[in-house]
Amino acid sequence: MLAALLVMLALDLRPGVPPQTPWTCPDSHPIKGYLMDSGRRIYFPPDSAWYDEASPDRCYATEAEALRDGGRATRPLRPRPPMHDVI
């Protein structure tokens, strides 16, 4: 019971808020934070390529808030090289 209370207190001290649903953040905290299987945290600003597909575990008001929680921005998509016709 004490461990559960400590976890709840720790979550309250973290920047950000919990998501509204498994896919959405409140309008006041639109940046989606995601904990990867590796244990690293990344975040998705609303203009990122994978924002709609991201299922957040935490939501942030600003990128600075996401950074304070240990996150890093998602990498932009790299343009694909042009395909050449092969005959």
C-alpha positions as CSV (number, residue, x, y, z in Angstrom):
1,M,0.0,0.0,0.0
2,L,2.8,2.4,0.8
3,A,4.5,1.6,-2.5
4,A,1.3,2.5,-4.4
5,L,1.0,5.8,-2.5
6,L,4.7,6.6,-3.3
7,V,4.1,5.9,-7.0
8,M,1.0,8.1,-7.0
9,L,2.9,10.9,-5.4
10,A,5.8,10.6,-7.8
11,L,3.3,10.8,-10.8
12,D,1.9,14.0,-9.3
13,L,5.4,15.5,-9.2
14,R,6.1,14.8,-12.8
15,P,5.5,17.5,-15.4
16,G,2.4,17.0,-17.5
17,V,-0.9,15.3,-17.0
18,P,-2.4,11.9,-17.8
19,P,-4.1,11.4,-21.2
20,Q,-7.8,11.8,-21.5
21,T,-8.2,8.6,-23.5
22,P,-5.6,6.1,-24.8
23,W,-5.2,8.3,-27.9
24,T,-5.9,11.9,-26.8
25,C,-4.5,14.6,-24.6
26,P,-6.4,17.6,-23.2
27,D,-6.4,20.7,-25.3
28,S,-4.3,22.5,-22.6
29,H,-1.6,19.8,-22.9
30,P,-1.4,18.8,-26.6
31,I,2.1,17.3,-26.7
32,K,2.0,13.5,-26.5
33,G,4.6,11.8,-24.4
34,Y,5.4,8.1,-25.0
35,L,7.5,5.6,-23.1
36,M,9.3,3.3,-25.5
37,D,10.0,-0.4,-24.8
38,S,13.7,0.6,-24.3
39,G,12.7,2.9,-21.4
40,R,13.4,6.1,-23.3
41,R,10.8,8.8,-23.4
42,I,9.9,10.6,-26.7
43,Y,7.3,13.2,-27.4
44,F,5.1,14.1,-30.3
45,P,4.2,17.7,-31.0
46,P,0.9,18.2,-32.8
47,D,2.7,18.9,-36.1
48,S,4.8,15.7,-36.0
49,A,4.2,13.0,-38.7
50,W,3.1,10.3,-36.2
51,Y,1.1,12.4,-33.8
52,D,-2.3,10.8,-34.7
53,E,-0.9,7.3,-34.3
54,A,0.9,8.0,-30.9
55,S,-0.8,6.6,-27.8
56,P,0.5,8.9,-25.0
57,D,1.3,7.8,-21.4
58,R,1.7,11.5,-20.5
59,C,0.6,14.9,-22.0
60,Y,2.5,18.1,-21.8
61,A,1.7,21.8,-22.3
62,T,5.1,22.7,-23.8
63,E,8.1,21.0,-25.3
64,A,10.1,22.3,-22.4
65,E,7.8,20.4,-20.0
66,A,8.3,17.2,-22.0
67,L,12.1,17.7,-21.9
68,R,12.0,18.2,-18.1
69,D,10.3,14.8,-17.9
70,G,13.2,13.2,-19.7
71,G,11.7,13.1,-23.2
72,R,13.3,13.9,-26.6
73,A,11.5,15.0,-29.7
74,T,10.7,12.5,-32.3
75,R,12.9,12.5,-35.3
76,P,11.5,14.1,-38.5
77,L,10.8,11.7,-41.3
78,R,13.7,11.4,-43.8
79,P,12.7,12.0,-47.4
80,R,12.9,8.8,-49.4
81,P,15.4,8.8,-52.3
82,P,13.7,9.1,-55.7
83,M,12.8,5.8,-57.3
84,H,14.3,5.3,-60.8
85,D,12.6,3.3,-63.4
86,V,14.4,0.0,-64.0
87,I,13.9,-1.5,-67.5
